Every structure is written in C-alpha cells, then in structure tokens.
Amino acid sequence: MDGHFKLQAEQMRAVEDGSLDTAVGEHPDRLLTADLLVLSFPMWWFSLPAILKGTASGLLNSLRQTGGALAVALFGSLLAGPGGGFSLDGMRIGLLAVGALLPATTALSRILLPRA
C-alpha cells in the first residue's frame, strides 16, 4: 500500500475484487428496497450533530458568498459605462433594480414563510 490508508479507495477495491463482506454488501440493497428510511441521531443541546451542522453551515455560507460575488459583479457591470468608466445611467438602472427587487422579495417572504 502506498502512502496513507484511504477508506473509500479500499472500499471500491473490495467491491471490484468481490472481497467485500456479504453483510456489508447487503445494506445498499436493503436501503434501495426500503419503503421508508428513518434517520435517527442524538441531539446535542437541541441541535444537530456537529457533522451535519458543519455541512449545512458550509453549504449556506458558500451560497451566501456566491450570491454576494454575483451581486458585486452585476452592479459593477451596470456602473461601468461602455468605455469602462463610471456611468450615471448604470447607477440609475442598478438602483431601479434594487428598488424593484426589495419589495418583491419582501412580499414573497410574507407569503411563503409561515407566521408564528
């Protein structure tokens, strides 16, 4: 074996070689034929386990950063005029876009989000 032990590579090798334990090999079939799958895990301080919380946090954070980068790129392109300089018309278009999107997202959140 070269270097460090790699669990996924060893599992793939065992599947390809046919040396995977039969008890382990039965589990995917059980999952695929199940009508219902219940995932049970302990709660830590009325929250998710750290690994699930970290995954959700990483996903939401990357989406937030992507949205911010797209917004900066969009408004930067609106502000830049045809010659690459500042454009007052581009600023007006950007402000009109924000002025239209803000009430629209506010109305959608009031409609779609449940009220307590």
C-alpha positions as a printed NumPy array, in Angstrom:
array([[  0.   ,   0.   ,   0.   ],
       [  1.37 ,   3.402,  -0.974],
       [  1.084,   6.342,   1.413],
       [ -1.854,   6.747,   3.76 ],
       [ -4.821,   4.423,   4.156],
       [ -7.723,   5.674,   2.036],
       [-11.029,   4.215,   3.169],
       [-13.032,   4.97 ,   0.027],
       [-10.329,   3.57 ,  -2.259],
       [-10.176,   0.388,  -0.185],
       [-13.963,   0.034,  -0.258],
       [-14.009,   0.47 ,  -4.037],
       [-11.224,  -2.101,  -4.388],
       [-13.154,  -4.57 ,  -2.212],
       [-16.296,  -4.092,  -4.324],
       [-14.353,  -4.592,  -7.568],
       [-12.473,  -7.649,  -6.229],
       [-15.596,  -9.185,  -4.759],
       [-13.902,  -9.359,  -1.356],
       [-16.46 ,  -7.136,   0.364],
       [-18.088,  -8.837,   3.337],
       [-21.585, -10.123,   2.465],
       [-23.17 ,  -8.413,   5.471],
       [-21.807,  -5.079,   4.271],
       [-22.852,  -5.766,   0.695],
       [-26.481,  -6.416,   1.73 ],
       [-27.021,  -2.953,   3.204],
       [-27.269,  -0.997,  -0.079],
       [-29.884,  -3.493,  -1.293],
       [-31.841,  -3.047,   1.931],
       [-31.749,   0.74 ,   1.519],
       [-32.872,   0.585,  -2.099],
       [-35.817,  -1.713,  -1.35 ],
       [-36.992,   0.117,   1.78 ],
       [-40.338,   1.924,   1.684],
       [-39.302,   4.289,   4.453],
       [-35.936,   5.352,   5.803],
       [-35.763,   6.826,   9.286],
       [-32.519,   8.549,  10.205],
       [-32.09 ,   8.666,  13.952],
       [-29.312,  10.512,  15.69 ],
       [-28.814,  12.018,  19.117],
       [-29.474,  15.689,  19.686],
       [-26.794,  17.857,  21.228],
       [-28.241,  20.787,  23.117],
       [-31.407,  20.605,  21.   ],
       [-29.455,  20.909,  17.77 ],
       [-27.994,  18.712,  15.03 ],
       [-24.8  ,  16.72 ,  15.401],
       [-21.666,  18.679,  14.638],
       [-21.003,  16.939,  11.32 ],
       [-24.47 ,  17.769,   9.968],
       [-24.325,  21.286,  11.339],
       [-20.935,  21.824,   9.733],
       [-22.169,  20.58 ,   6.367],
       [-25.259,  22.813,   6.44 ],
       [-23.228,  25.788,   7.603],
       [-20.641,  25.292,   4.874],
       [-23.307,  24.973,   2.186],
       [-25.227,  28.053,   3.288],
       [-22.048,  30.086,   3.699],
       [-20.788,  29.194,   0.215],
       [-24.177,  30.078,  -1.303],
       [-24.183,  33.408,   0.537],
       [-20.699,  34.222,  -0.701],
       [-21.599,  33.227,  -4.266],
       [-24.686,  35.461,  -4.18 ],
       [-22.633,  38.365,  -2.863],
       [-19.985,  37.917,  -5.549],
       [-22.631,  37.784,  -8.279],
       [-24.288,  40.934,  -6.935],
       [-20.969,  42.808,  -6.88 ],
       [-20.216,  41.659, -10.434],
       [-23.695,  42.611, -11.68 ],
       [-23.738,  46.072, -10.129],
       [-20.127,  46.662, -11.119],
       [-21.001,  45.926, -14.724],
       [-24.025,  48.234, -14.511],
       [-21.939,  51.08 , -13.094],
       [-19.252,  50.724, -15.734],
       [-20.109,  52.59 , -18.88 ],
       [-19.348,  51.493, -22.435],
       [-15.845,  52.987, -22.195],
       [-15.108,  51.24 , -18.916],
       [-15.7  ,  54.357, -16.807],
       [-18.444,  55.31 , -14.356],
       [-21.931,  55.564, -15.856],
       [-24.766,  57.525, -14.263],
       [-27.284,  55.585, -16.35 ],
       [-25.86 ,  52.342, -14.988],
       [-26.292,  53.63 , -11.444],
       [-29.918,  54.502, -12.17 ],
       [-30.557,  51.023, -13.593],
       [-28.923,  49.409, -10.554],
       [-30.971,  51.478,  -8.115],
       [-34.18 ,  50.737, -10.045],
       [-33.354,  47.015,  -9.985],
       [-32.782,  47.086,  -6.224],
       [-35.892,  49.218,  -5.754],
       [-37.963,  46.627,  -7.632],
       [-36.363,  43.523,  -6.092],
       [-36.615,  44.62 ,  -2.462],
       [-40.441,  44.955,  -2.347],
       [-40.8  ,  41.793,  -4.446],
       [-38.674,  39.69 ,  -2.072],
       [-40.416,  41.234,   0.935],
       [-43.827,  40.3  ,  -0.483],
       [-42.663,  36.767,  -1.324],
       [-41.247,  36.215,   2.142],
       [-44.507,  37.382,   3.736],
       [-46.453,  34.979,   1.516],
       [-44.163,  31.933,   1.67 ],
       [-42.802,  31.998,   5.231],
       [-45.094,  30.69 ,   7.961],
       [-46.165,  33.055,  10.689],
       [-45.943,  32.143,  14.357]])
